[in-house]
């Protein structure tokens, strides 16, 4: 994909999602905007629903997202067809007076939408389905048309039972084979993503609490204690490193065998043989390993260096 440096975003970005026709930028207040392969922004940012987006994934041409409002104690899960334009939804004031399920409001332009009766904790996808965890409800896998494939109880790690909050789900990862759930205390449970059968359940010995996990194949990047990372491969921690702060995004580079990291006022490349760090004035929220493009929380894109298109 040939990229120019995109125009500045008019909102504070939370995450960037890839799909076949470019990218989708997601804002901290629930804004959505498409970006074409040449870096051109499509239209203006739009909020289909007047609450922040908790998580979002793309499966083929479908954006699946969860919207969450802690004050109003409401949550939605909906699918938007990326072949259509995003459409602005109602204002937040209308949510206050439409509280019953039969009168509930939903993201505008949805293919389907559900009222969630528990907080959505984490959402991930693979090439044909998506999986998520609902607080104190369970684990679910659905197809893009909202048909449930399987469900399972929330994971339980007996070894962590006496440690406060150690069994709370903090991260999930998904591939075409497995769906992994990671707990704050280092618990890992792997499900067969097709059947929902438990493949593996164990506890990692880490010197702190897990915050986030990124995965590509057998390569894991684990953020713990908000500023430390562990490279985890083949059931073994092979490297620990100290960062400046949390991670917003990380991407595996198979050519260089390491992780490109969008961190707290820094960009990093981390591998067994190399650790490069570029300080930033702003907080990085995304980096593209192939192009060197990165995005900061002020909505400004830049590029690390010129790279040959692969």
Buried (B, 14 or more C-beta within 10 A) or exposed (E): BEBBEBEEBEBBBBBBBEBEBBBBBBBBBBBBBBBBEEBEBBEEBBBBBBBBBBBBBBBEBBBBBBBBBEEEEBBBBBBBBBEEEBBBBBEBEEBEEEEEEEEBBBBBBBBBBBEBEEBBBBBBBBEEBBBBBBBEBBBBBBEBEBEEBBEBEBBEBEEBEEBEEBBBBBBBBBBEEBBBBBBBBBBBBBBBBBEBEEBEBEBBEBEBBBBBBBBBEEBBBBBBEBBBBBBBEEEEBEBEBEBEEEBBBBBBBEEEEBBBBBBBBBBBBBBEEEEEEEEBEBBBBBBBBBBBBBBBBEBBBBBBEEEEEE
